[in-house]
Amino acid sequence: MDTHHIERLGHQGDGIAAGPVYVRGTLPGEVVTGEITGGVIAAPSIVTPSTDRVRPPCAHARSCGGCQLQHASDSFVADWKLGVVRQALLAHGLETELRPTVTSPSGTRRRASFSARRTKKGALAGFHMKASDVVISVPDCLLVHPDLARALPLVEQIAVMAGSRKGELSVTVTRTDNGLDIAVKGGKPLDSQLQSDLGDLSRQHDLPRISWEGEVALLSRPPLLRIGKASVVTPPGAFLQATPEGEAALWTAVQEITQGAPRVADLFAGCGTFALRLAETATVHAVESDGAMLSSLDEGKRNAQGLKPVTIERRDLFRNPLLPDELARFGAVVIDPPRAGAQAQVDQIALTRVPKIAYVSCNPVTFARDCAALTAAGYRLDWVQVVDQFRWSTHVEIVGCLSRM
């Protein structure tokens, strides 16, 4: 059987040998053998292991699809993620200071979407197997906060109440400051019996809220999340930074970039992750297309003490970006778009003289594209902070500091 030398990792974390041949669970520099089917070695034997190979800390690492890189050392993963960002920038001719990766500790994920199915004997809840729709149990998962790991029996109870033998439920569990917030999708219609059963479940587990297909089904108290001086009630299933430590790292970078600006625009503001913190020292204009998230931000601002004025605007920045005359009054702009980036809005920022831009991104490719447009218009990419809050995964978070030259 031929041997294969792993040259690099792809963006999905698979090792890649010449051909290309894709080999999951391998690292650059390793020599492997195995049968190739469709350009993939599904069951490799490692002849020469990398010095960066480690024993996966989690017992479920081989089968669970939740993590891709537990077989690699922490230092390798941190450097590899820096390399992913570096290559994306170099593809557009950009070079800058890349600050060392800030990695969230294990056991800090405050939100997880568990899959659940009814079985003959009850239910099964956990994550999907690698490259499969089969659900496997993941007791003592090292990725999520222990409160979420302990919620698996609760998820199974929901599947027994509302699941079917053929379908699959998605149960998102979020650890808030005052309990676990539950959001269910894929269950049976919410009737009076199910409503009663959920009430019993809520009392049993002291749950603040249960939502069903995006609508609140039961509310015993608002689930609160602290953001700076404010407390926010996020809409069911709304976007939330994965770990408190990752959020803090992103905010530290944004704070450094915007420091001293008397007026700041926060674009794609969500529920106020940055806007509510920025308002401790600056007047803020927060723009977001999701009305429910914007309402959460507004309510959090109204109930907080000691904040400077925060104005809000509901606006689709993809179709209707802020124009140069609207941006001219700001000393800094924070932009945190989804994975697609913000090309339309960036094109308008490029026409302004806004001194500082804090660009927050979860996609190195669109981040690099947008930064290239801004540097072509006269901005300088001063530095980039890489944040790894999806530990052992291929996911990367970025904050870029851009200054008008």
VENJO-V597225 format. One record per backbone hydrogen bond with DSSP energy under -0.5 kcal/mol. NH is the residue of the N-H (numbers start at 1). CO is the residue of the C=O. E is the energy in kcal/mol with one decimal. If there is no record, write none. Layout:
NH,CO,E
NH,CO,E
This chain:
4,32,-2.8
6,4,-0.6
6,30,-3.1
7,5,-0.6
7,16,-2.5
8,16,-1.2
10,14,-2.8
13,10,-1.9
15,23,-2.3
16,8,-2.7
17,21,-2.9
18,5,-0.5
20,17,-0.7
21,17,-1.9
22,39,-2.8
23,15,-3.1
26,23,-0.9
29,6,-3.2
30,27,-1.9
31,48,-1.4
32,4,-2.8
33,45,-2.3
34,2,-0.6
37,35,-0.5
37,40,-2.8
40,37,-0.9
41,22,-2.5
42,35,-0.6
42,40,-0.8
45,33,-2.8
47,31,-2.6
47,45,-0.7
48,31,-1.8
53,50,-1.5
54,71,-2.3
61,58,-1.4
63,60,-0.6
64,60,-3.1
65,128,-2.8
67,64,-0.5
68,392,-2.4
69,392,-2.5
72,69,-1.4
73,52,-1.9
77,73,-2.3
78,74,-2.5
79,75,-2.2
80,76,-3.0
81,77,-2.4
82,78,-1.6
83,79,-2.3
84,80,-2.1
85,81,-1.8
86,82,-2.7
87,83,-2.7
88,84,-1.8
89,85,-2.1
90,86,-2.7
91,87,-1.7
92,89,-1.7
93,90,-1.9
94,89,-2.5
97,382,-0.8
99,97,-0.7
99,384,-2.9
102,386,-2.2
103,101,-0.7
104,388,-2.9
107,142,-1.7
108,105,-0.6
108,143,-0.8
109,143,-1.6
110,242,-2.5
112,173,-1.9
114,112,-0.8
114,171,-2.8
115,126,-2.8
116,169,-2.0
117,124,-2.3
118,164,-0.9
119,122,-2.0
124,117,-2.6
126,115,-2.5
127,136,-1.5
129,134,-2.4
130,63,-2.3
132,129,-1.5
136,127,-2.9
138,125,-0.5
141,138,-1.1
145,109,-2.6
148,145,-1.4
149,145,-1.9
150,146,-2.4
151,148,-1.2
152,149,-1.2
155,151,-2.2
156,152,-2.3
157,153,-2.0
158,154,-1.9
159,155,-2.0
160,156,-2.2
161,157,-2.0
162,158,-2.7
163,159,-2.5
169,116,-2.8
170,185,-2.8
171,114,-3.0
171,169,-0.5
172,170,-0.6
172,183,-3.0
173,112,-2.8
173,171,-0.6
174,172,-0.5
174,181,-2.5
175,110,-3.4
176,174,-0.9
176,179,-2.3
177,224,-3.2
179,176,-1.0
181,174,-3.0
181,179,-0.5
182,209,-2.2
183,172,-2.2
184,211,-2.4
185,170,-2.3
188,162,-1.8
191,189,-1.0
195,191,-2.6
196,192,-2.0
197,193,-2.5
198,194,-2.7
199,195,-1.7
200,196,-1.9
201,197,-2.3
202,198,-2.8
203,199,-2.1
204,200,-2.3
205,201,-2.1
206,202,-1.0
207,202,-1.8
209,180,-0.6
210,218,-2.5
211,182,-2.7
212,215,-3.7
213,184,-3.1
215,212,-1.7
217,210,-2.5
218,210,-2.0
220,208,-2.5
221,208,-1.6
224,222,-0.6
225,232,-2.1
227,230,-3.2
230,227,-2.3
232,225,-3.0
234,232,-0.7
238,235,-2.2
244,108,-0.5
247,243,-2.4
248,244,-2.3
249,245,-1.9
250,246,-2.3
251,247,-2.5
252,248,-2.4
253,249,-1.7
254,250,-2.4
255,251,-3.2
256,252,-1.8
257,253,-1.9
258,254,-2.4
259,255,-1.0
261,258,-2.3
264,283,-2.7
265,332,-2.0
266,264,-0.5
266,285,-2.7
267,265,-0.7
267,334,-3.4
268,287,-1.3
269,287,-2.5
272,269,-2.0
273,269,-0.6
276,272,-1.7
278,274,-3.3
279,275,-1.9
280,277,-1.6
281,278,-1.9
282,278,-1.8
283,262,-2.7
284,309,-2.3
285,264,-2.2
286,284,-0.5
286,311,-3.1
287,266,-2.7
288,313,-2.1
291,289,-0.7
294,290,-2.2
295,291,-2.2
296,292,-1.8
297,293,-2.2
298,294,-2.6
299,295,-2.6
300,296,-2.4
301,297,-2.4
302,298,-2.3
303,299,-1.7
304,301,-1.0
308,279,-3.4
311,284,-2.7
313,286,-2.1
315,288,-1.2
315,313,-0.6
317,315,-1.0
320,316,-3.1
326,323,-1.0
327,323,-1.7
328,324,-1.3
330,327,-1.8
331,263,-2.3
332,263,-1.1
333,356,-2.0
334,265,-3.3
335,358,-2.6
336,267,-1.8
341,338,-2.4
346,342,-3.0
347,343,-2.3
348,344,-1.0
349,345,-2.3
350,346,-2.5
351,348,-1.1
352,349,-2.3
356,331,-0.8
357,402,-2.5
358,333,-2.9
359,357,-0.7
359,400,-2.4
360,335,-3.1
360,358,-0.7
361,398,-2.6
367,363,-2.4
368,364,-2.3
369,365,-2.0
370,366,-2.4
371,367,-2.5
372,368,-2.2
373,369,-1.6
374,370,-1.9
375,371,-2.8
376,372,-2.0
377,373,-0.8
378,375,-1.3
379,374,-2.2
380,403,-2.8
382,380,-1.1
382,401,-2.4
383,401,-0.9
384,97,-2.4
385,399,-3.2
386,99,-0.7
386,384,-0.6
387,397,-2.8
388,102,-3.2
389,387,-0.8
393,390,-1.8
397,387,-2.0
398,361,-2.7
399,385,-2.1
400,359,-2.8
401,383,-2.7
402,357,-2.4
402,400,-0.6
403,380,-2.3
404,355,-2.2
405,378,-2.2
